[in-house]
Amino acid sequence: MAAAAVSLLAASVRVGSYLWTEALFTALITVALVLVMWSVRHRRTPWWLVVTAAVLVALGTTLRYVGVVAVPVVALAIAWAARDSRVGKAVVAGVVGVLGLVLPAIRNVLLGAPALGERYPGTVNVEGAITGLVLQWGEYVAPSRTTSLTVIAGAIVGIALLVGMWLVVVQCNRPGAILALFVLVYWFAIVISQVGTRLDVVTERFAAPVLAPTVVLVLVALRSGLAESARQLAPVVKVNQEKVRRFLTVGLGAVGVAVVGLSIVHAVEFVRDGNREGIDLASASAAERALVQASTSLPADAIVASNDPWQVWWSRGGVVLDFPPSPREWPRERVESDLIAVSEAVDASGLVFVVLDENARASLDLSELEDAGLSAQVIENTDGVLVAVITRN
C-alpha cells in the first residue's frame, strides 16, 4: 500500500521529472534501508550485505550531504542484527558509509573551498522550520491549491507519524524501529540545517527520501487506530467488533482513495502541461521571458552575470556567474564572494555583461561596484530587465 501511494503521488512525479539529485538519492537510501531492515528481521548480516548497504549510503551522501544521517542508522541496524563480529561489522558499515561525506570534503578543501561548500546563516527559526515541515506533510493530503486546510491535514499526518513511531517501538517491531529511527534523524537534520544554514523552506524535494517510510509509519498508526476504535465502538453500537472494524476501514479507505485520486489528477495535469509547454527552465513561458530574450541577444562568447543565473545558463550556455545579491538579504560574505568572481572575470576577459530581472532575486546596486574598482554602464532597461556592461575603472 505504501509503495502504491508513494508511486502515484503527484509529488513523486514532480521530483522525478527534474534534473535534481533527489530521485537517485532516494533510490540509493531506500535500497540501503530495505537491506538493513531485512537483516534486522532475519538476524542475518552477511558481509556482502554490510558492505553493499554502506556503499549505497556513501554514494547517496555524495549526492546529498544529509545522507550521512543514514550512516549511524545502518551501523546500528547491522550491530543489532549481527550474531557474530557485531562490532567489526558495525564499524565497517560506519567507516564505509561516512566516506561519502569525507572524500568530497577533502576534495573541496584541496580545491580551496570550504569542506562542505559555501554555507550561510539560516533565515528561519525552529518554529518556522517546523511550520514548513507540517505544511509539506499537509500538501500530500490536502494540497493548498485545492483547500485551506493544509496545515490541519499536516498536523494530523504529523501526529499519525509520531504514533506510528511509538507503536513500532513498543510492539518490538525491529525493522519498523529502524525505519522510525531513520525518519526521526532525517527530519531532525533537515530542521536543524534550515535553522543553522540558509536552505529552502521544507519542500517536496527534501521530503522525497522519507516519503515512503513516512507513509509506512502512518499506515501502522492507522491500522492500530482502526482496531482500537472498533473495540471501543462495538459495545456502544451493539455490533460485532469485526463488522465495526470493516466499516471504519471502508470509510478510511474511501478517504485514502480520494486523497490519492486527487494527487493522480494533479500528476496527470503536471505531465500534460509538461508535454505541452515544458517544465521550469525549459518551459515555453520561460523562453518568452524578457530576461531570456536579453541574455540570448548578447555575444555567444560573452561572460554574463545575472540574478537568475540558472535561467540564463539554460537559455544561452557559456559562462554565467551569480551577480552579487543584496546585502540586505544575504550575508556580506556571500556578496563579497560573488563580487570577487565578477572582478576576476572582468580582469580575464575585459568586460562582463550583466542581465538583471526585477522579478528575480534582489541584487547589489550597480553603483556599489565602484568599491571593487568596477564600473557599470547600462545599455538597456526595458520590460523589467536591465542589461549593463561591467569594466575595470
C-alpha positions as CSV (number, residue, x, y, z in Angstrom):
1,M,0.0,0.0,0.0
2,A,2.8,2.4,0.9
3,A,4.6,1.7,-2.4
4,A,1.3,2.3,-4.4
5,A,0.6,5.5,-2.6
6,V,4.1,6.9,-3.0
7,S,4.4,6.0,-6.7
8,L,1.0,7.6,-7.5
9,L,1.5,10.9,-5.6
10,A,2.0,14.0,-7.8
11,A,5.0,14.9,-5.6
12,S,6.8,11.7,-6.7
13,V,6.1,12.5,-10.3
14,R,7.3,16.1,-10.0
15,V,10.5,15.3,-8.1
16,G,11.4,12.5,-10.6
17,S,10.8,14.8,-13.5
18,Y,13.5,17.4,-12.7
19,L,17.3,17.1,-13.1
20,W,17.7,17.0,-9.3
21,T,19.7,14.6,-7.2
22,E,16.7,13.6,-5.1
23,A,15.4,10.8,-7.3
24,L,18.7,8.9,-7.3
25,F,19.5,9.8,-3.7
26,T,16.1,8.5,-2.6
27,A,16.6,5.2,-4.5
28,L,20.1,4.6,-3.0
29,I,19.0,5.3,0.6
30,T,15.8,3.3,0.2
31,V,17.6,0.2,-1.0
32,A,20.1,0.5,1.8
33,L,17.2,0.7,4.3
34,V,15.5,-2.3,2.8
35,L,18.7,-4.3,3.1
36,V,19.3,-3.5,6.8
37,M,15.6,-3.9,7.7
38,W,15.7,-7.4,6.1
39,S,18.9,-8.0,8.1
40,V,17.3,-7.0,11.4
41,R,14.2,-9.0,10.7
42,H,16.1,-12.3,9.9
43,R,19.0,-11.6,12.2
44,R,21.5,-12.2,9.3
45,T,24.4,-10.0,8.4
46,P,26.4,-11.5,5.6
47,W,29.4,-9.3,4.7
48,W,28.1,-8.6,1.2
49,L,25.0,-7.0,2.8
50,V,27.0,-5.0,5.2
51,V,29.3,-3.6,2.5
52,T,26.5,-3.1,0.0
53,A,24.3,-1.1,2.4
54,A,27.3,1.1,3.5
55,V,28.3,1.7,-0.1
56,L,24.8,2.7,-1.1
57,V,24.7,5.2,1.8
58,A,28.1,6.6,0.8
59,L,27.0,7.1,-2.8
60,G,23.8,8.7,-1.6
61,T,25.8,11.1,0.6
62,T,27.9,12.3,-2.3
63,L,24.6,13.5,-3.8
64,R,23.1,15.0,-0.7
65,Y,25.2,15.6,2.4
66,V,22.1,14.9,4.6
67,G,22.5,11.3,3.6
68,V,25.2,11.0,6.3
69,V,22.4,10.7,8.9
70,A,21.7,7.2,7.5
71,V,25.2,6.1,8.5
72,P,24.6,5.6,12.2
73,V,21.2,4.1,11.4
74,V,22.8,1.5,9.1
75,A,25.6,0.8,11.6
76,L,23.2,0.4,14.5
77,A,20.9,-1.9,12.4
78,I,23.9,-4.1,11.5
79,A,25.1,-4.2,15.1
80,W,21.5,-5.1,16.3
81,A,21.1,-7.8,13.7
82,A,24.6,-9.4,13.8
83,R,25.1,-12.7,15.6
84,D,28.9,-12.7,15.1
85,S,31.5,-10.0,14.6
86,R,29.0,-7.4,15.7
87,V,31.4,-4.6,16.5
88,G,33.5,-5.3,13.4
89,K,30.6,-5.2,11.0
90,A,29.1,-2.1,12.6
91,V,32.5,-0.3,12.3
92,V,32.9,-1.3,8.7
93,A,29.4,-0.1,7.9
94,G,30.1,3.2,9.6
95,V,33.5,3.8,8.1
96,V,32.5,2.9,4.5
97,G,29.3,4.9,4.8
98,V,30.9,8.1,6.1
99,L,33.3,8.1,3.1
100,G,30.5,9.7,1.1
101,L,31.0,12.8,3.2
102,V,34.7,12.6,4.0
103,L,36.0,12.2,0.4
104,P,34.0,15.1,-1.1
105,A,35.0,17.3,1.9
106,I,38.7,16.5,1.3
107,R,38.3,17.3,-2.4
108,N,36.7,20.6,-1.6
109,V,39.5,21.6,0.7
110,L,42.1,20.6,-1.8
111,L,40.4,22.9,-4.3
112,G,40.5,25.8,-1.8
113,A,36.8,25.7,-1.0
114,P,35.1,25.1,2.4
115,A,34.8,21.4,3.3
116,L,31.0,21.3,2.8
117,G,30.8,24.1,0.2
118,E,29.7,27.7,0.9
119,R,27.3,27.8,3.7
120,Y,25.5,30.9,5.0
121,P,23.4,31.5,8.2
122,G,19.8,30.3,8.1
123,T,16.9,32.7,7.7
124,V,14.2,30.8,9.7
125,N,14.0,29.8,13.3
126,V,12.9,26.5,14.7
127,E,9.3,27.4,14.7
128,G,9.4,28.4,11.0
129,A,11.2,25.2,10.1
130,I,8.7,23.0,11.9
131,T,5.8,25.0,10.3
132,G,7.3,24.4,6.9
133,L,7.6,20.7,7.7
134,V,3.9,20.5,8.8
135,L,2.8,22.4,5.7
136,Q,4.7,19.9,3.5
137,W,3.0,16.9,5.2
138,G,-0.3,18.7,4.6
139,E,0.5,19.2,0.9
140,Y,0.4,15.4,0.3
141,V,-3.0,15.0,1.8
142,A,-4.7,18.4,1.2
143,P,-2.8,20.5,-1.4
144,S,-3.0,24.2,-0.7
145,R,-4.1,24.7,-4.3
146,T,-7.4,22.9,-3.5
147,T,-8.1,23.7,0.2
148,S,-7.2,26.0,3.1
149,L,-6.9,23.0,5.5
150,T,-3.4,22.1,4.5
151,V,-1.9,23.0,7.9
152,I,-4.6,20.9,9.8
153,A,-4.0,18.0,7.4
154,G,-0.3,18.3,8.0
155,A,-0.7,18.3,11.8
156,I,-2.8,15.1,11.5
157,V,-0.2,13.4,9.4
158,G,2.5,14.5,11.9
159,I,0.5,13.1,14.9
160,A,-0.1,9.8,13.0
161,L,3.6,9.6,12.2
162,L,4.6,10.0,15.8
163,V,2.0,7.4,16.9
164,G,3.4,5.0,14.2
165,M,6.9,5.5,15.5
166,W,5.8,4.8,19.1
167,L,3.9,1.7,18.1
168,V,6.7,0.0,16.2
169,V,8.9,0.6,19.3
170,V,6.5,-0.6,22.0
171,Q,5.5,-3.6,19.8
172,C,9.2,-4.5,19.4
173,N,8.9,-4.3,15.6
174,R,12.6,-4.3,14.8
175,P,12.5,-3.4,11.1
176,G,9.9,-0.7,11.9
177,A,12.1,0.7,14.7
178,I,15.0,1.1,12.2
179,L,12.6,2.8,9.8
180,A,11.3,5.1,12.5
181,L,14.9,6.0,13.6
182,F,15.8,7.0,10.1
183,V,12.7,9.2,9.6
184,L,13.4,10.8,13.0
185,V,17.0,11.6,12.4
186,Y,16.4,12.7,8.8
187,W,13.7,15.3,9.7
188,F,15.7,16.4,12.7
189,A,18.7,17.0,10.5
190,I,16.6,19.0,7.9
191,V,15.1,21.2,10.6
192,I,18.4,21.9,12.3
193,S,20.0,22.5,8.9
194,Q,17.4,25.1,8.0
195,V,17.9,26.9,11.2
196,G,21.7,26.9,11.0
197,T,22.2,27.1,7.2
198,R,20.4,29.0,4.5
199,L,18.2,26.4,2.7
200,D,14.9,26.5,1.0
201,V,11.9,26.1,3.4
202,V,11.0,22.4,3.5
203,T,9.8,21.3,0.1
204,E,8.8,18.0,-1.5
205,R,12.4,17.7,-2.7
206,F,13.5,17.4,1.0
207,A,10.6,15.2,1.8
208,A,11.2,12.7,-1.0
209,P,13.8,10.5,0.7
210,V,11.5,9.8,3.7
211,L,8.1,9.9,1.9
212,A,7.8,6.1,1.7
213,P,9.0,5.4,5.3
214,T,6.6,8.1,6.5
215,V,3.7,6.5,4.7
216,V,4.6,3.1,6.1
217,L,4.6,4.5,9.7
218,V,1.3,6.4,9.2
219,L,-0.3,3.2,7.9
220,V,0.9,1.4,11.1
221,A,-0.8,4.1,13.2
222,L,-4.0,3.9,11.2
223,R,-4.2,0.1,11.4
224,S,-3.8,0.3,15.1
225,G,-6.2,3.2,15.4
226,L,-8.9,1.3,13.4
227,A,-8.5,-1.8,15.7
228,E,-8.8,0.3,18.9
229,S,-11.7,2.3,17.6
230,A,-13.6,-0.8,16.6
231,R,-13.0,-2.3,20.1
232,Q,-14.4,0.8,21.8
233,L,-17.3,1.4,19.4
234,A,-18.6,-2.2,19.2
235,P,-20.2,-2.2,22.7
236,V,-21.7,1.3,22.1
237,V,-23.4,0.5,18.8
238,K,-24.1,-3.1,19.8
239,V,-22.5,-4.5,16.6
240,N,-19.9,-7.2,16.2
241,Q,-16.4,-5.7,16.6
242,E,-15.2,-7.2,13.3
243,K,-18.1,-5.5,11.4
244,V,-17.3,-2.2,13.0
245,R,-13.7,-2.5,12.0
246,R,-14.6,-3.3,8.4
247,F,-17.0,-0.3,8.3
248,L,-14.3,2.0,9.6
249,T,-11.8,0.5,7.2
250,V,-14.1,1.2,4.3
251,G,-14.6,4.8,5.4
252,L,-10.9,5.4,5.9
253,G,-10.2,3.6,2.6
254,A,-12.6,6.0,0.8
255,V,-10.7,9.0,2.2
256,G,-7.4,7.4,1.1
257,V,-8.8,6.8,-2.4
258,A,-9.9,10.4,-2.6
259,V,-6.5,11.7,-1.5
260,V,-4.6,9.5,-3.9
261,G,-7.1,10.2,-6.7
262,L,-6.7,13.9,-6.3
263,S,-3.0,13.5,-6.4
264,I,-3.2,11.4,-9.5
265,V,-5.3,14.2,-11.2
266,H,-2.6,16.7,-10.3
267,A,0.1,14.3,-11.6
268,V,-1.7,13.9,-14.9
269,E,-2.1,17.7,-15.2
270,F,1.6,18.2,-14.5
271,V,2.6,15.6,-17.1
272,R,0.1,17.0,-19.6
273,D,1.3,20.6,-19.1
274,G,4.9,19.4,-19.2
275,N,4.5,17.7,-22.5
276,R,2.8,20.7,-24.0
277,E,4.8,23.6,-22.5
278,G,7.9,22.0,-21.0
279,I,8.8,22.5,-17.3
280,D,10.6,25.1,-15.3
281,L,13.7,26.4,-17.1
282,A,12.8,24.6,-20.3
283,S,9.1,25.8,-20.4
284,A,7.7,27.8,-23.2
285,S,6.8,30.6,-20.7
286,A,10.4,30.7,-19.6
287,A,11.6,31.1,-23.1
288,E,9.4,34.1,-23.6
289,R,10.8,35.9,-20.5
290,A,12.4,39.3,-21.3
291,L,15.4,38.0,-19.3
292,V,15.9,35.2,-21.8
293,Q,15.5,37.4,-24.8
294,A,18.0,39.9,-23.5
295,S,20.6,37.3,-22.5
296,T,20.4,35.3,-25.7
297,S,20.9,38.5,-27.8
298,L,24.4,39.0,-26.2
299,P,27.6,37.8,-28.0
300,A,27.8,34.0,-27.7
301,D,31.3,34.1,-26.1
302,A,30.4,36.8,-23.6
303,I,30.6,36.2,-19.8
304,V,27.2,37.0,-18.2
305,A,26.4,37.7,-14.6
306,S,22.7,37.6,-13.5
307,N,20.4,37.4,-10.5
308,D,18.7,34.5,-12.3
309,P,21.9,32.6,-13.4
310,W,20.3,29.2,-13.9
311,Q,17.7,30.5,-16.3
312,V,20.3,32.5,-18.3
313,W,22.7,29.5,-18.4
314,W,20.0,27.2,-19.6
315,S,19.0,29.6,-22.3
316,R,22.4,30.6,-23.7
317,G,25.0,28.3,-22.2
318,G,28.6,29.5,-21.8
319,V,30.0,31.1,-18.6
320,V,27.3,32.5,-16.4
321,L,28.0,34.0,-13.0
322,D,25.9,34.8,-9.9
323,F,25.6,38.6,-9.8
324,P,26.1,39.6,-6.1
325,P,22.8,39.5,-4.2
326,S,21.5,42.4,-2.0
327,P,23.4,42.7,1.3
328,R,20.1,43.3,3.0
329,E,19.0,39.7,2.2
330,W,22.3,37.8,2.2
331,P,25.4,37.8,4.4
332,R,28.2,40.1,3.4
333,E,30.5,37.0,2.8
334,R,28.2,35.8,0.0
335,V,28.1,39.3,-1.6
336,E,31.9,39.6,-1.5
337,S,32.4,36.1,-2.8
338,D,30.2,36.8,-5.9
339,L,31.8,40.2,-6.3
340,I,35.3,38.6,-6.4
341,A,34.2,36.1,-9.1
342,V,32.8,39.0,-11.2
343,S,36.0,41.0,-10.7
344,E,38.2,38.1,-11.8
345,A,36.1,37.6,-14.9
346,V,36.4,41.3,-15.8
347,D,40.2,41.0,-15.4
348,A,40.3,37.9,-17.5
349,S,38.1,39.0,-20.4
350,G,38.0,42.8,-20.2
351,L,34.3,43.1,-19.6
352,V,31.3,41.2,-18.2
353,F,27.7,41.7,-19.2
354,V,25.0,41.9,-16.5
355,V,21.4,40.9,-17.0
356,L,19.1,41.6,-14.1
357,D,15.4,40.8,-13.8
358,E,13.5,42.9,-11.3
359,N,11.3,39.9,-10.5
360,A,14.2,37.7,-9.6
361,R,16.4,37.8,-6.5
362,A,17.3,41.3,-5.1
363,S,20.7,42.3,-6.2
364,L,23.6,44.6,-5.3
365,D,23.2,48.1,-6.6
366,L,25.3,48.7,-9.6
367,S,26.8,51.9,-8.0
368,E,28.3,49.8,-5.3
369,L,30.6,48.1,-7.8
370,E,32.8,51.1,-7.6
371,D,34.1,49.9,-4.2
372,A,35.6,47.0,-6.0
373,G,37.2,49.1,-8.7
374,L,34.5,48.3,-11.3
375,S,32.1,50.5,-13.3
376,A,28.8,49.6,-14.9
377,Q,27.3,51.2,-17.9
378,V,23.6,50.5,-18.5
379,I,22.9,49.7,-22.2
380,E,19.2,48.7,-21.9
381,N,16.5,48.8,-19.3
382,T,13.1,47.6,-20.7
383,D,10.3,45.2,-19.6
384,G,11.8,44.9,-16.1
385,V,15.2,43.7,-17.4
386,L,18.4,45.7,-17.1
387,V,21.4,45.0,-19.2
388,A,24.7,46.6,-18.4
389,V,28.4,46.2,-19.1
390,I,30.9,46.0,-16.3
391,T,34.5,47.1,-16.9
392,R,37.5,47.9,-14.7
393,N,37.9,51.5,-13.7
